[in-house]
Amino acid sequence: MPSVPPLLVASPVSVHRLVPAAGQFGAAAAVPGPYLTNGPVTGESVLPGPATTSVTTTPVTAAPVTAESVTAESVSAPPAPRPRRAHAAPLPRRRRSSCAPATTFEAALTDLAADGSTGALHGPGGAVHLAGGLVVHAEAPGAATVGHLLTGAGRITVRQWEDGLPLGAGRLAEHLLGSGLVGAGELELARLAATLDGAQEALAQHDGELRFDPAAVPAFRLARPLSVLELRGAIGRRRSLLDGCWPSADLDRAPLLATGAAPTRRTAVPRRRRQALLAAADGTRTAPELARLLGRSTYGTLLDVRQLAAAGLLTAPRPAAVPDPPPAAVPQAAPPDVLLPPGPRSYDSSDPEVGLLLRLRAALEAL
């Protein structure tokens, strides 16, 4: 019979934890296999359980672990030291966290959200509304609003939209839903698109005075508010997509003009949407104005504009060069009086010298 290896015999696991309970394999069944013990395994082992139950196993002889079984080399010989590297490679530099606020507006908004504030953080380029530290709405002067999206897409008329404006903030959504003008899902989609459009401009503010108004109430509120981290992540993905299409932001605020040339590359813009955008780009409208005219979100229009610009179908005409004004005339110094033609002057004829000079002049003129 082979003996149990010393490592198994010296295992610190208790036999009571490894031996199965009485009756687990049947009253007359033999216990399958040897079990680990803290010492030599005897030929008979009693299982825990009732006093009348016992299981007989085949004797297993295990050599006890003694001091002689361990060689002197394994005890006295310390492990060989690992060779030390002469020149350790420098650790890679830690990249800046993408969650760190990039602008002063993002930093202020993050602090307000951490405090669970309720109100609106205003800046020169937009505002973000919070409720219990969560984002419920955002707005900006150049971003599309819920009204622009619904009226531009033809879902409701401008008159229907204006009829609900006197109801005030918070009740306009109830009016649209209660009157059956729009559905709940459609309205929520418009609110989310308007919030992301407004936040895209608001979060980019790095200069100017910021003001927090705890009493501000937005006209619309998201049914599922967003955390500031979710909002910043969504805006960051939008900026990455825009930069991937066209890395320059010169087309975002410049008047756009259709070139009329053949495309130099394929775009992901559908044909119908591309034709509508090129027809409206007459050199006087910017991308936000085109978005309002077509009833689309500002971000979606910017994405299409950059793709069409990369394909050579859109351009921003440069303003006509204004000629430099002519240099100002340098005033010349007046010549001395002796070179000026003589004019009428008053003389004192009672002075004898003056009288003599007058007579001489008259004589010379008479010659």
Buried (B, 14 or more C-beta within 10 A) or exposed (E): EEEBEBEBBBBEEEBEEEBBEBEEEEEEEEBEEBBBBEEBBEEEBEBEBEEEEEBEBEEBEBEEBEEEEEEEEEEEEEEEEEEEEEEEEEEEEEEEEEEEBBBBBBBBBBEBBEEEBBBBBBBEBBBBBBBEBBBBBBBBEBBBBBBBBBBBEEBBEEEBBEBBEEBEEEEBBEBBBEEEBBEEEBBBEBBBBBBBBBBBBBBBBEEEEBEBEEEBBBBBBBEEBBEBEEBBBBBBEBBEEBEEBBEEEEBBEBBBBBBEEEEEEEBEBEEEBBEBBBEBBEEEBBBBBBBBBBBBBBBBBBBBBBBBBBBEBBBBEEEEEEEEEEEEEEEEEEEEEEEEEEEEEEEEEEEEEEEEEEEEEEEEEEE
